[in-house]
């Protein structure tokens, strides 16, 4: 059965172009000018990948992506942002909202199809095997609810910050390299920019109240990457 792709794009000419290109690649494509009906349709027909334009009339693509990521059955659906915005801040915003990849307009149809193929090759790949709930010294993590608390205080993490924390916890005290984290958390090498990872680790540490000099949870492994060192309660 052909993999289903949703294209949420208010420019009809781009929707038609993507429909033709992706259909020729063997995918089933459904196009939407607005995000709201697309989100409703996902309840009945789950896509393997969604291409979002950010600058949509009505609900914008970032908001739509966040709403999609709140649905447990769509957590592993791949998402590609397609937009005229091209600053690093805009890219990080899209990736933090849960995007797996990002392309700017004008774009190459051949490159877009290549990125779609790369994303869909990873559909079904599992991340680390995790428990539903973790209790560390001073911190609890509810994996299914995607909730974190430190000292009994709820901590609001972005989508990528939570995925990063999950990956570190799931490594079972193994140091994870920067390239591995970029590949597994962001889904691809974010233009080779390891500072994007370092920035996210920095904000994650800040939210967890973790001191980078004397860390309680996330340790920097010089020349490698990062390692989770949180002590489990009772151990």
C-alpha positions in Angstrom: 0.0 0.0 0.0 1.3 3.5 -0.9 2.4 5.6 2.0 0.1 8.6 2.6 1.4 12.1 2.6 -0.6 15.3 3.5 0.4 18.6 1.9 -0.9 21.6 3.8 -0.2 24.5 1.6 -2.4 27.5 0.7 -0.7 28.2 -2.6 -2.6 26.0 -5.1 0.2 26.0 -7.7 2.6 24.5 -5.1 0.0 22.0 -3.9 -0.5 20.8 -7.5 3.3 20.6 -8.1 3.9 18.6 -4.9 0.9 16.3 -5.7 2.3 15.5 -9.1 5.9 15.1 -8.0 5.1 12.9 -4.9 2.4 10.8 -6.8 5.0 10.1 -9.5 7.3 8.7 -6.6 4.6 6.2 -5.7 3.0 8.0 -2.7 -0.7 8.7 -2.1 -1.1 12.5 -1.7 -3.9 14.5 -0.1 -3.7 18.3 -0.4 -5.2 20.9 1.9 -5.4 24.7 1.7 -6.1 25.0 5.5 -4.7 23.2 8.5 -7.9 22.6 10.4 -9.6 20.2 8.0 -6.2 18.4 7.6 -5.9 17.8 11.3 -9.5 16.5 11.4 -8.9 14.2 8.5 -5.8 12.7 10.3 -8.1 11.2 12.9 -9.6 8.9 10.2 -6.7 8.6 7.8 -3.3 8.7 9.5 -0.5 10.0 7.2 3.1 8.7 7.2 4.3 12.3 6.6 2.9 15.8 6.6 4.4 18.8 4.6 3.4 22.0 6.4 3.6 25.5 5.0 4.2 27.8 8.0 2.6 31.0 6.6 -1.0 29.7 6.2 -4.2 31.7 6.3 -6.1 30.9 9.5 -4.1 28.5 11.6 -0.4 28.7 10.9 1.8 25.7 10.3 3.6 25.8 13.6 0.4 25.8 15.6 -1.0 22.9 13.4 2.2 20.9 13.9 2.1 21.4 17.7 -1.6 20.2 17.7 -0.6 17.2 15.6 2.2 16.3 18.0 -0.2 16.3 21.0 -2.0 13.3 19.5 -0.2 10.1 20.7 -1.1 8.2 17.5 0.7 10.9 15.4 3.8 11.2 17.5 5.9 9.2 15.0 4.3 10.8 11.9 7.1 12.6 10.0 6.8 16.4 9.4 8.6 18.6 6.9 8.2 22.4 7.1 8.1 24.2 3.8 8.2 28.0 4.1 9.6 31.3 2.7 11.3 32.0 6.1 14.9 31.0 6.1 16.5 32.4 9.3 18.1 30.0 11.8 15.7 31.2 14.4 12.7 30.2 12.2 14.2 26.8 11.6 14.8 26.2 15.3 11.2 27.2 16.0 9.9 24.7 13.5 12.2 22.0 14.7 11.3 22.6 18.4 7.6 22.4 17.5 8.3 18.8 16.3 9.4 19.1 12.6 11.8 16.5 11.3 13.1 18.6 8.4 12.9 22.1 7.0 13.0 23.5 3.5 12.7 27.1 2.3 11.1 28.4 -0.9 12.0 28.4 -3.7 12.9 24.8 -3.4 14.1 22.0 -5.7 11.4 19.4 -6.3 14.1 16.7 -6.7 15.7 17.7 -3.4 12.3 17.7 -1.6 11.5 14.2 -2.9 14.9 13.0 -1.8 14.2 14.4 1.7 10.8 12.8 1.8 12.3 9.4 0.9 14.9 9.8 3.6 12.3 10.7 6.2 10.0 7.9 5.3 12.8 5.3 5.4 12.8 6.1 9.1 9.1 5.5 9.7 8.7 2.7 12.1 12.2 3.0 13.6 12.0 2.8 17.3 14.0 5.0 19.7 15.4 3.7 23.0 13.3 1.3 25.0 12.0 3.4 27.9 9.9 2.8 30.9 6.7 4.7 31.3 7.9 6.6 34.3 11.3 7.5 35.8 12.1 8.9 39.2 15.6 10.4 39.6 17.1 12.3 42.5 14.9 15.5 42.5 13.3 14.8 39.0 10.5 12.7 37.7 9.8 12.0 34.0 6.5 10.6 32.7 7.3 9.4 29.2 3.8 8.7 28.0 2.4 12.0 29.3 5.5 13.8 28.2 5.7 15.5 31.6 8.7 16.5 33.7 8.9 17.9 37.2 11.9 19.0 39.3 11.5 19.3 43.0 7.8 18.8 42.5 7.6 21.7 40.1 6.3 21.1 36.6 8.9 21.9 33.9 7.7 22.9 30.4 9.9 21.5 27.7 9.7 22.0 24.0 9.1 18.9 21.8 12.8 18.6 20.9 14.0 19.3 24.4 11.8 16.4 25.7 13.1 14.1 22.8 16.6 15.0 23.7 16.1 14.2 27.4 14.4 10.9 26.4 17.4 10.0 24.2 19.9 10.7 26.9 18.0 8.8 29.6 17.5 5.8 27.2 21.3 5.6 26.5 21.7 4.0 30.0 24.7 6.1 31.1 26.4 5.9 27.7 27.9 9.0 26.3 26.1 10.1 23.1 28.0 11.9 20.4 26.8 15.2 18.9 26.3 13.7 15.4 24.3 10.8 16.9 22.0 13.1 18.8 21.5 15.4 15.9 20.6 12.4 13.7 18.3 10.7 16.2 16.6 13.7 17.8 16.4 16.1 14.8 16.2 13.3 12.3 19.0 14.6 10.2 22.3 16.5 10.5 21.0 20.1 11.0 23.3 21.7 8.5 26.3 20.4 10.5 25.5 22.9 13.2 26.4 21.3 16.5 25.7 24.6 18.2 22.0 23.9 17.7 22.4 20.9 19.9 24.5 22.7 22.4 21.9 25.5 22.6 19.2 23.0 23.3 21.3 21.2 26.0 21.9 24.6 27.5 18.2 25.5 27.7 17.3 22.0 28.9 19.9 22.3 31.7 18.5 25.7 32.7 15.0 24.4 32.9 16.1 21.4 35.0 18.2 23.6 37.2 21.3 21.6 36.3 24.7 23.2 36.8 26.9 22.5 33.7 30.1 22.7 35.9 28.8 20.3 38.6 26.0 18.6 36.8 23.4 16.4 38.4 21.7 15.2 35.3 23.5 16.0 32.0 27.3 15.8 31.8 29.4 17.1 28.9 31.8 14.5 27.7 34.7 16.5 26.1 35.3 15.6 22.5 32.3 13.3 22.4 28.9 14.8 23.4 26.7 14.3 26.4 25.8 11.7 29.0 22.9 11.4 31.4 24.2 10.8 34.9 21.0 11.3 37.0 20.8 8.9 40.0 17.7 6.8 40.2 15.7 7.2 43.4 16.6 4.5 45.9 20.0 3.8 44.3 
